[in-house]
Amino acid sequence: MKVGFIGTGWFAKTHAAILSEMDGVDVAAFCGTTIEKAEKEARNWSNAKGYTNVDDMLEKQKLDAVYICVPPMAHGEIELALIDRNIPFFVEKPLGIDEQPIQIARKIEEKGLITSVGYHWRYKETTNKALALLQESKAGIAVGYWMGNMPMIPWWRDVDKSGGQFVEQTTHIVDLLRYLCGEIIEVYAAYGNKVMQEKVEGTTVADVGSVMMKLKNGMVATISNTCILKDSGKVGLDLYLEEGIIELRNEHLREINGKQILEYKDQVNPYMVENKIFLEAVKTGNPEKILADYKDSLKTHQVTLAANQSAISGQPIKLGV
Ligand SMILES: NC(=O)c1ccc[n+]([C@@H]2O[C@H](COP(=O)([O-])OP(=O)(O)OC[C@H]3O[C@@H](n4cnc5c(N)ncnc54)[C@H](O)[C@@H]3O)[C@@H](O)[C@H]2O)c1
């Protein structure tokens, strides 16, 4: 199976390294913003070639699947070129910074194209454990966090390029909430600029924010984020149930019942799992095991856009789900 990459940055390298460990998968092409970057990355993988133009890459090589690992503002034309040629794709979150993904989702649906989105929290064993616990006990309220430092890549701090922290990063927690507890029907957000605008030139993203949400099942949730810390801090989601508390973090799930705490850890890398499942779906033509396809991920994206809109208008936003 020949796989191409669009983007030559951190996460294209991460996925390519995972794919290179799989039998029968050939990392075959990289498309970057300059030929130097694309060829430099291609040299790390035997047989791979570098390109600066997506159409050029797709015409010169017969690719079975493509990974899109570009910054949020660079989405759109890439997806449309792949849909036109019926090439299945894996795209890193977020889907973009605006509503263009709605049009893209429609075209994917028309073609019945296999897609997968990098919401890797869905593939964690601890997430699966949380799903099982939620079968046994009713959740009332959820509190989520992405408390961290600012990634020092220039596009990230520019709200017109990244969409801001809630769209770019905290989207993982919004998606986890949707996956575990169901659809979000109303959003109200308050954002602020406390530290980073004065500290890092070119910062236009809010550096503190809280988003309150109503869910279709009657639950209430709040997800807060900040990028003012010096290091990464608390990232995850807490669910408060009749029977206790479920605490989900990158590194563990804790089931808290009074003084009793049970802790579970992931044994398998969820990035490996999402990649295996996507490539297996491409190979067999059966997308059944993909947990976050483009259509479903669009709903997460729309929640994060609504939060941005609410923070600007000061009004709650209702979502049609
Ligand atoms: N799922 C996760 O856990 C996870 C982790 C890290 C990053 N990501 C996501 O992956 C995406 C990329 O992040 P990154 O850390 O690799 O960023 P990065 O800045 O390291 O790399 C982005 C790359 O895209 C290239 N690029 C930009 N516009 C392009 C275009 N039009 N065509 C081709 N290449 C283009 C840049 O030159 C760069 O090589 C982001 O959306 C980010 O949110 C996801």
The ligand as an ORCA input file, in Angstrom:
! r2SCAN-3c Opt
* xyz 0 1
  N      -3.625     14.422     17.084
  C      -2.628     14.944     17.758
  O      -2.342     14.556     18.879
  C      -1.807     16.023     17.101
  C      -0.559     16.362     17.635
  C       0.190     17.357     16.977
  C      -0.325     18.000     15.869
  N      -1.556     17.664     15.423
  C      -2.160     18.403     14.302
  O      -1.420     18.195     13.109
  C      -1.454     19.365     12.306
  C      -0.021     19.743     11.935
  O       0.685     20.025     13.131
  P       2.288     19.939     13.219
  O       2.598     19.943     14.660
  O       2.802     18.861     12.343
  O       2.662     21.367     12.611
  P       4.048     21.822     11.956
  O       4.044     23.293     11.891
  O       5.171     21.097     12.629
  O       3.943     21.219     10.490
  C       3.016     21.684      9.543
  C       3.584     21.390      8.168
  O       2.629     21.705      7.162
  C       3.313     22.361      6.092
  N       2.319     23.087      5.296
  C       1.666     24.219      5.597
  N       0.804     24.524      4.606
  C       0.926     23.558      3.681
  C       0.313     23.312      2.427
  N      -0.634     24.111      1.948
  N       0.700     22.206      1.722
  C       1.646     21.372      2.205
  N       2.256     21.561      3.395
  C       1.892     22.637      4.121
  C       4.347     23.214      6.796
  O       5.384     23.607      5.938
  C       4.833     22.204      7.851
  O       5.786     21.327      7.309
  C      -2.160     20.441     13.127
  O      -3.496     20.575     12.714
  C      -2.120     19.905     14.545
  O      -3.236     20.258     15.326
  C      -2.295     16.693     16.006
*
